[in-house]
Amino acid sequence: MIYFARWKILLIAVVCVLGIFYAAPNVVDRGVLEGIPDGLPNKQISLGLDLQGGSHLLLEVQVDAVIRERLVALVDAARTELRRSRIGYQGLGVQGQGIAFTVRDPGKLEEARRIARRLETGTETSVSGNRFTITLTELTVRDVKTSAVNQSIEIVRRRIDETGVREPAIQRQGADRILVQLPGVKDPERIKRLLGKTAKMNFRLVDPSMSAEQARRGRPPPGSELLPADNEVGPDGQPVQYLVRKRVMVSGDTLVDAQPTVQDAQPVVSFRFDAVGARRFGDTTRRNVGRPFAIVLDGKVISAPVIREPILGGSGIISGNFTVQSARDLALLLRAGALPAPLTVLEERTVGPGMGADSIRAGKIASVLAIVIVIVFMAAVYGVFGLMACTALTLNMILIGAALSLLQATLTLPGIAGIVLTIGMAVDANVLIFERIREEQRNGRTPISAIDAGYQRALTTIIDANLTTFIAAVLLFQFGSGPIKGFAVTLAIGLLTSMFTAIMVTRLMVVTWLRRRRPQVLPL
């Protein structure tokens, strides 16, 4: 234990230098760091919502809407298949967790049964007389809901990442809820607007058979519906309405890019389809030159330009009464993709930066006070050895800051509590070693022998104590959420760095002091 190999000394030096190197950006203004290349340390510790302020949103995914869409699609598929097979039916529609219809001709029951069985996997078919009921199985319903929530989380993450929010926390909570924490967000209303839009866009033809006013007074033709304009208001102050075909000519799912741009000094959104979408878009515009083509987003008509000529390049422009910000937001939504189901804000909290500043100030005071008290205690009880332990403690704090910066782990208020706890635990290993050395010296050992025996015999106890605490920290991180994870991260990092500084750094200082002073009695 007294002998130190050169590679160990080199390892300690490299770790300490790198620790100082990666912790240094935290004492530099963020604006200065933006000019530092990515290969060099340029990251500061990311502060959590409770330290720098921001928004906390709890969202609920309307999974029942996904099931409803699945059943409506099943109704359309059943109608198509029954008509193709010339089977007369009535009462076709959604019923509970399935669809139902009645076959008019009893002689067609067997053929209708075959159609029902091949309509969609994950369904169960029951027949009572001429009445057919096709129900989604419980497994299918559960899978659809789980998929909807997972897809919603991914889309929410994409939309928030596009806004440039640093270190957002997005995680599932319960069966159908999403917890979103956005540190540093100054405009939470914009985020809510972005997350509140389903962003399902499609392209449909405008029905020229009658005007929207006639359809509103009477009844829209079969296969058409009235949709309001998004940013167009009529003389009566109400949104302008369009009579639009229900059939989707081109789906927004085939979009691969959307960017805000300017055309004729007006903000617009340019878009581009993939190969499949480009072909459909080209075919549709070629067959319908001279007809209005409605661009529908979440059940509202953004614009309905007239097709002047075939658009065969797979790209186009969405124009409307856009502002620069609304054009940018629409492009963001289209790039991120459509939500599979609407989201409802169940809970919203805004944390002001003042509260975070108070927490940081309190955390600094607690940390400094803890360090001062520990230094005074260690110096008073263990003398020069205590000062060595305090030097290692300072290095320990630097290494924790470096690790948090390098890993970009989010520091929260409980995380500060974990650091304060680490300050006390960091000298715990040194206390065990020094007490063991003191005991060995009382038993008549020489200074070199006492130090060697002290480190050897205390090492097992130190490893056991820190390992059990580290396991607890890992379990807290694995099964905890939010603030508990923040506490677990700083505690785990603090345990690793304190083990390094106690077993390696402090021992190197003690051995160096011992070789230079060669004391007859240890000052313990």
N, C-alpha and C positions, 0 to 999 in steps of 0.2 A: 504493500500500500504506500510505502514511502517512495519507491522508485516510480518515476514518470517517464514513459517512453516518449520519444520525440514526436511520434505521430499523434499521441494524445495531446501534447502541448500545441501542436499545429492545429488539431481539430478544435480545441477550445478557442484558439486565437481566431480561426476562420469563422466559427459560429458567432463569437462576440462582435467581430467586425461586421459581418453580414447583418446581425441584429441591429447594430447602430445605424447601418446603412439603410435598412428598410424601415426603421422607426423614424428616421430623420424627416421624411415628408410631412409628418404630423405636426411639426413645429414651423412649417413653411406655409405661406398663403396659397390657397388653391389655384389662384390665377397664375402663380409662378410655375406650378407643376404642369400646367397644360402645355408648356413649351418643351417639356422633357420627353425624349423618345420613349417608346413603349418598352424597349429593352432594359431601361434603367428604372430604379425604384421611383415611382411617381404616384403611388396610391396612398390615400389617407384612410384611417379607420372609418368605416361606414357607420353613421349614427342611425339608430332606430327611430321609430315614430315618436316614442316618448321623450327623446332627447332633442330632436330638431324640429318637431312639430309635423303636421301633415294630416292625412285623412285616413279614417278607419271605416270600411264599408263591409257590411254583411249582406251578401246577395243570395237570393233564392232562385234556383233554376225551375222554371215552370215545366217540369217533366211531363205533366199531363198533356201539354200542348203537343209534345213530340208523339205521344201515343195517339192523340187525336189525328195528327197528320198521317201517321202510319195507317190508321184505320180508314181515313178518307182515300188514301192511295189504294188500299185494298178494295174499297167500294168501286173505284174507277176500274181497277183490274178485273173485278168480277163482272161489272157491266159490259166491258169490252169482250170478255170471253163468252158470256152468255149470248150476246148479240151475234158474235161470230158463229156460234154453234146453233143459232136460230132457236134458242130456248126461251119461251115466254116466261116472264117473271113479273112480280109486283112487290112493293114494300121493301125495296132494296135500300138499306141505310145502316148507319152506325147504331149499335145496340150494346151498351155497357163497354166491356173490354173486347168487343168483336163486332161483326156485322151480321145482318140477317136478311133473308129474302124468301119469297114463296114462289115455287115453280107452278105454273098454271096447268101444264099437261103432266098427269101422273106417269105417262109413258116415257117421259124425259128424265125421270128421277135418277136413274143409274148414270146417265151421261152427266147430269148436273153434279152428282156425287164425285165423279172423276175430276171434273173441273175444279170443284171446291178443294180437293185434296192436293192438286198441283198448283194452286194459286200462289201460295207462299209457305216457306218452311217456318216452323215454330208456331203452327196453328193446330187447333183441334176442331174437327167438324162433327156436329151432331144434327140428326135429322128427326123431326117429329111430324109425321104425315108428309105434307108437301113443304113444310117450313124448314129451311136450312139455317143453321147458326154456325158461323166460323169465328172461333175465339182464339185470341193470342194466349199462349201458355204462360204460366207464371214465370218460368225461366226466361222466356222471350221478353216479357214486360220488364223483368229485373235487368236483363242485359241492355235493353233499349234505354232505360233510365240511367244506368251506370255509364253507358257510352255517351249519353247526352251531357251528363255532368262533367265527365273527363274532357270531352270536346269543348265544352264551355270554358273550362279552366284554361285550356290551351289557347282559345281565341281571346279570352280576357288578357292572358299573358302577352299575346302578340300585340294587342291594341295598346296596352300600357307601355310595353317596350318601345313602340313606335313614338310615344309621346316624349320619351327621353327621361322618364322617372328613374332615379338611381336606387338600386336595391329594393324593388318592391317585394312585399311578402304576399304570395298568392297561394292559398292552400285550401283543400277541401275540408269542410266541417259538417259532420253528420252525413245523412244520405243524399241531400239535395241542396246543400248550401256551400257558398264559397266565401272565404274570409280574405279581404283585400286590405293590405296596409301600405300606404303610399307616403313614405317619409319625404318631407320637404315640398309637398304639393301645395302651390299657392292658389290654384284655381280648381277646387274640388268639383264645382258645378260642371265644368267642361268634361272632367273625367266621368261624372255620372251620366252626362249626355252621351258620351262615346260608348259607355257600357250598357246604357239603356236601349240602344238601338240594336235590333236583331241583324240589320244590314243584309237582308235577303233581297237581292236585286235580280230582276229579270226584264226581258224585252218582249213586249206584246204589241199586236196590231190594234189600232183604234178601229172600232166598229162604225162604219159609215152609214149603216142602214137607217139610223135615226139620230137625232141630236140628243145630247145629254139632258136637255130640258124636257124633251118628249119622254125619254126613258124615266126621268124622275117623276113626271106626272102620271105616267102609266106604269108599264112593267118592262124591264130590260129584256131584249130578245134572248132566247135560250143560248147558252154558251157565252154570254157577255155579262158584264157587271159595271156598276158605276164606282169610280174611284176618285177621291179628292186630289187636287193638286197640292204639292208640298209648299210652294211659295207663291202661288197665284191666287189673288183675291178678286172676286167679282164686284160689280157696282153695289150689291147689297151687303158687302163686307164679309160674305161667306166664301170659303175656298171654292175655286172653279172646279167643276167636275168633268170627268172624261168617261165616255162609254168605251170600255176596253174589253177585248176578247179575253176569256179566261185561259185560253190555251197559251202556254209559255213557248214562244218561238226560240229564244236563246236564254239559257240560264246563266246567272251570275257566277255559278260554280266553275265555269270555264274561264273566268278571268285569271290572268297571271300577273298583271301589273296595273296600277292606277297611280297617276301623278297629278298634282295640281299644276296648272299652267295658265297662260294668258292668251286670249284670242280676241282681237278687235278691242283691246284695252279692257276686256272683261275677264274676271276669274272663271276658269272652266276646269274640268277634270278630263284628262286624257286616259284612255284605257286600252288594254291589249288582251286579246283572247289567246288561248292555246290553239293547237291545230284543229281540234274538234269544234271548238267554239267559233273559230274563224270560218270554217266551212259552213256551219249552220248560219252564221251571221251573213256571209256572202250570199248563200242561197236565198235567204229570206229577203234581203234587200234587192236582189235581182228580180225576184218574182213580184215585188210589191212597190215598184217605183211609182212615185206620185201619191202614196198613201202615208198618213201619219203613223209614226212608230213610237209607241209610248215606252219610256224608261221608268220602270216601277221599282221603288225602294220601300220596303216595309209597308206595302199597301197604299202608297201615295205616289202619284205621278210627278217625277222630278221635272221632266220635259217631254214633249211629244212632237219632235221635229218631223217634217215631211221628208221622205226619202227622195232625194233629187236624182241620185244615180246609184248603181250597185257599189257597195263598199266591200271590196274583195281583199283588202290587206290585213284584215283581222284586227284592226284598231279603229278607234273613233273618239269623238268628243262628246262629253255630257255638258250641256250648257243650261243655264237657269239663272235665277236671281241670287247668285252666290256672292258672298264676301270672300276675301282672301282666306280668312280663318275657316269658314264653312267649306270652301273648296278643299282646303288642306285636310279637314276632318273627314270629309266624304272619301277622299283618296285613301286616307288611313284605314277607314272602315272596310273599303273594298279590298285593299291589300291584305288586311288581317283575316278576312273571311267572315262568313255569316255565322251567327250563333245558331245552334240547333233548336234553341228554345228561348223565349223571352226571359229576362232577368228582372227580379223585383228587389228593390233596396229595402231590407228589413230593418237595418240599423245603420245609423251614420253618426260618427263622432269626428269632430275636428279638434286637433290638439295644436294650440298656438305655440309659436317658437319661444315665447316668453317662459312657458312652463318647462320646455326642454332646457332653456338656458339656466333656469333655477335648478333643475335636476343635475345638470353638468357641474354647476357651481358647488352644489351640495356634495356631489361625488368627488370633486377635486379636494374639497375641504376634508372629507372623510378619509380619502386616500393619503393626503399629506399628514393628517393627524395620526393615522395608523402607522405610517412610516416613521414619524418622529418618535412616537411612543415606543415602537419596537427597537429603534436605534438606541434610545436612552436605556431601555431595559437590558438589551444585549451588551452594551458597553459597560453598564454598571455590574452586571453579573459575571461576564466572561472576559472583560478587559479587551486586550488587543485581538483575541480570537473573536470576540463579539463584533468588533469593528470590521473584521474580515467578512463575517457573515452579513453585516449590513451592506458592505460593498457588493457582495454577491446578490443581495436583495435588490439593490438599485439596478444591477444588470438584469435581474429577473424581470423587473418592470419593463425594461427596454425590450427584452425578448418577447414579452407578451404583446406589447404594442406592435412590434415587427410582425409577429405571427398574425395578429388581427388585420393588419394592413395587407400583408401578402395574400392571405386567404380571402380577404374582403368579407370577413364575417361581420355581421351587423351587431354593433354594440348597443345594448339596451340598458335601461336602469337596473334591472336585475343582473345584467352583465357587469355593471360597475360593482354591484354587491359581491359578485363572484371574485372580482379583482381584489376588493378589500379583504375578503376572506382569504384569498391566496397570499396576501401580504403576511397574515399571521401564520399560515401554513408553511410559507416559504422558509421560515427560520426553524420550523419544527424539527426538520431533519438535522439541522446544525445543533439544536439543543440536545437531541438524543446522542449525537456523536460526542459533543463536548462533555456531557455528563458521563458518558462511558469512558472517555479519556481521563477525566478527573478521578473516576473510580479506580481505573487501572493504575494511575499514579499513586493513589493512596495505598494500593496493594504492594508498592515498592518497585514498580517497573521504572526503567529509565524513560526520559522524554520520548526518544525515538520508538522504543518498544510500546509505550503507552499510547502514542498516536496510532501506531500500526495496529495494535489490538483494538483500539477504540473504533477505528473505521471498519475493520473486519467484522467485529461482533455487532455493530449497530446497523450494518448494511442490510441484513435480512429483515430486521424490524422495519427499517425505512421503506424497503421495497413492498413489504406486505401491507403497511399502512397506506401508502400512496396507491398501490394497486387496487385495494378494495374501494377507496374513494373514487378512483378513476372509473371503475366498473359502474359505480353508482351514477357518475356523470354521464357515461355512455347510455345507460338505461334512461336517464332523464331526457337526454337528447332524442333517443329513439321513440319514446312513448309520450314525451311532453309536447307542448305546442307553444308558439309565441314566446313570451317572456321566460318560460321555463327552459326553452332551448338556449336562449341567450345566456342564462346563468350557467347552463351545462357546458357551453362552449368555452367561456372564459375560465371556468373551474378546471376543465380538462387541459386547456393550454397552460394554465398556471401550474398544474401538477407536474406536467412534463418539464417545463422550464425550471421549476424549483428543484426537481430531481437532478437536473443537469447542473444547476449552479451549486447545489449542496454537495453532491458527490464528486463533481469534477472541478469546478471553479474554486470553491472554498478550500478543497483539499490541496489544489495546486498552490494557493496562497500560503496555506499552513506549511507545506513542505518547503517552499521557497524561503519562508521566514526561518524555519528550523535549520536549514542548511547554512544560512547566513549568520544567524545568532548563536547557534549551537548552545542553547541554555542548559544549565544543570537542573533547573526546576521550571516546569511549565507555569505560566501566569494564569492559572485557572483556580 
